[in-house]
């Protein structure tokens, strides 16, 4: 059984519950990655932070939204909603 989704989901839940941990994650995610023993591919997908990357990891949809919310500025350069609207308006 692949434990990656559990490790990733547990990390997102913990970061969502602890604002100080989330702030530390935004500053430097590597210690958090080490704590949860994430593999290189998982780290790359989490750094990407896109819905597609999180789906590939097997992250539940409600946790995807939470993750994108508290990492929006780190991962996307702006709030997730603004990025989404920007993409919609391009087409």
C-alpha positions in Angstrom: 0.0 0.0 0.0 1.3 3.4 -0.9 1.6 5.6 2.2 2.4 8.8 0.3 -1.2 10.2 0.3 -1.4 9.7 4.0 1.9 11.4 4.7 1.1 14.3 2.4 -2.5 14.7 3.8 -1.2 14.5 7.4 1.3 17.2 6.6 -1.4 19.5 5.1 -3.7 18.9 8.0 -1.0 19.7 10.5 0.1 22.8 8.7 -3.6 24.0 8.5 -3.9 23.5 12.3 -0.7 25.3 13.2 -0.2 28.8 11.9 3.4 28.9 13.1 4.2 25.7 11.3 2.5 27.0 8.1 4.6 30.2 8.3 7.8 28.2 8.8 6.7 26.0 5.8 6.3 29.1 3.6 9.7 30.3 4.6 11.5 27.0 4.0 9.5 23.8 3.3 12.5 21.4 3.5 12.4 20.8 7.3 8.7 20.0 7.0 9.4 17.7 4.1 12.1 15.9 6.1 9.7 15.6 9.2 7.1 13.8 7.0 9.8 11.8 5.1 8.5 12.9 1.7 10.2 11.5 -1.4 11.7 13.7 -4.1 8.8 13.3 -6.4 6.3 14.2 -3.6 8.4 17.3 -2.8 8.4 18.4 -6.4 4.6 18.0 -6.7 4.0 19.8 -3.4 6.2 22.7 -4.5 4.2 22.9 -7.7 1.0 23.2 -5.6 -1.3 23.0 -8.5 -4.6 21.0 -8.3 -3.3 18.6 -10.9 -0.1 18.0 -8.8 -2.1 17.5 -5.6 -4.5 15.1 -7.4 -1.5 13.1 -8.6 -0.4 12.8 -5.0 -3.9 11.6 -4.0 -4.7 14.5 -1.8 -8.4 14.8 -0.9 -10.1 17.8 -2.6 -10.9 19.6 0.7 -7.3 19.4 1.7 -6.2 20.6 -1.8 -8.2 23.8 -1.2 -6.8 24.3 2.3 -3.2 23.7 1.1 -3.6 26.1 -1.8 -5.2 28.7 0.5 -2.4 28.8 3.0 0.4 28.4 0.4 -1.1 30.5 -2.3 1.5 33.3 -2.2 4.4 30.9 -1.9 3.3 28.5 -4.7 1.4 30.7 -7.1 2.8 34.2 -6.6 -0.6 35.4 -5.4 -3.9 34.3 -3.8 -5.3 31.1 -5.4 -8.5 32.8 -6.4 -6.7 35.6 -8.2 -4.6 33.1 -10.1 -7.7 31.1 -11.0 -9.6 34.2 -12.2 -6.5 35.3 -14.1 -6.4 32.0 -16.0 -10.1 32.2 -16.7 -9.8 35.7 -18.2 -7.0 34.7 -20.5 -9.3 32.4 -22.5 
